[in-house]
Amino acid sequence: MSLRLSSLALLFAVAAAPSWAQVTVTDAWIRGMAPGQKATGAFMQLLSATNTALVGVASPIVGVAEIHEMTMDGGMMRMRPVARLSLSAGKPVVFKPGGYHLMLMDLKSPLKEGDAVELTLSFADKDGVRTSQQVMVPVRALTAAGPAMKH
């Protein structure tokens, strides 16, 4: 195959590729830990340019990372893992204490205020095409409630 034909084939392959979901991550933070604690939560806001879904999270400093949801059930707050969280185009999804959050478990070392943690967020579009996005997330004090409100 000639160089010109190869270049043309590559151009068509790129043009035919699906558009990748673009997700903006803002107000990301991780709650600091008490001595001996092996798990904590990560919080943020996700805003997708297209309909997509958050389908996973990973980090080199944890054994297990999951998407979680807290809900009231029979007067008790319950936490459960979520395999897939839909993100509608243009509609922010807020991860906050008492709601959706990323659960980081079996941490290899304790986290303290001022640390930064690499998280890899995995997304899947309507056709099942997966993409990933790495973010560095600061650790806040154990008593932190979240980012300051913007007015």
N, C-alpha and C positions, 0 to 999 in steps of 0.2 A: 504494500500500500504506500502510495507516495506521501510525502510530508504534508502536502497541501490537502489531500484527502483525509489524512489522520487528523489534521487540525480542524477541518470542517466537521468530521464526526464528533470530535470533542466538543465543539461549539454547540452542536445540536443536543448532545447529551446534557450539557450544562443548562441549556435553555429549557429542556424538557423536565429538568429536576424540579421536585415540588419546592415551593417557597418554605423556608425554615421558619418555625415559630420564633418570634422575637418576644422575649419576656423581660420586662424591666423589674428589677429587684430593688426595693427601697426600704428604708428604716429597718434594716436587718440587725439583729442582735441576738446574743446567746446569754442566758442567765448563768451567772457565776455559781460555784458549787461550795457546799459545806465540806469540811474535812471528812474523808471516807465515802463521800457520795460518788456513785458510779454512773449517774444519769442526769441529764438536764434537758432543757428545751431551747429550741431556736425559733425566733419570731421574725416576721417581716411582712412586707406587702408585695404581692405579685400582680403585675399588670401585663396582659398578653395582647399583642397586636392582632392575633388570630385566635380562632377557637382551637384550643389544645388542652392537654391534661398533664398535671404533675403526676408522674408515675413512680418516682423514686428519689431517694437522697442517699448520698454516701459521703464519707469523710475518712481520711487516712488515720485519724486519731480515735475512731470509735470501732467497736466490734459490730454494733447494730445501729442502723439509722432508719427511722420509719416516719411516715406521715401519720399524724394522730388527730383525733377529734375528741373534744370533751363535750358531753351533753348531759342534761338533767334526765334521769330515769327513775321514776318512782320516788322523787324527792331526794335522790342521791346523785352526786356528780360522778359520771363514769367516763373513763378514757378508753378509746378503742383505736386500733390501727385502721387506716384507710388505704386501700390498694391504689386508688386512682381518684384524683380531685380535678374536676372539670374547671377550666379557666375560659370564660366567655370573652370574646374579643372586646376590649375597651372597658371591661368591668373589673375593678380591683378586687382581689381576694386578700383579706387581712388574716395573718397568722398572729394570734395574741394569746396571752395567758387566759385560760378558761374557754378557749375555742380551738380552732385549728392551730396546730403547731408541728414542728419537726422534733421528734423525740430522738435524742442522742444517748445511746446506752452502751454499757461496757467500755467506758472511756479508758484509754491506755494511760492517761495521766490526768490529774485534776486541772480544771480550768480556773483561772483567776482573772479578776478585772484587769483589763488592758491587753490580755491575750487576743490573738486573732486566729480564727479557725477557718480552714478551707472546706467548703461544702460544694459538692457536685450535685446539681439538681437535674433530674432526668425528665424529659417531656415526651409525649407521644401525640402526633396529630391524628386527625380523623381516619387516615389511612394506615395508622400504626407506625409511621416513620418516627423513629426516635432521634432526639437531639439531647445534648447535655450542655449545661452552663455552669462554670465554676464561679463561685463568689467567695470573697474573704469577709468573714463576719466577726465583728468585735464582741468580746465578752464584757458584759456589764456586771455590776455588783449583784450579789445574791438577792438583795432586796429591791432590785430594779423592777419597776412596773411596766416600763416601755418607753418609747421615745417621747419627747415633748410634743405636745399637740401643735400643729401649724395652724395659725389663724390668718 
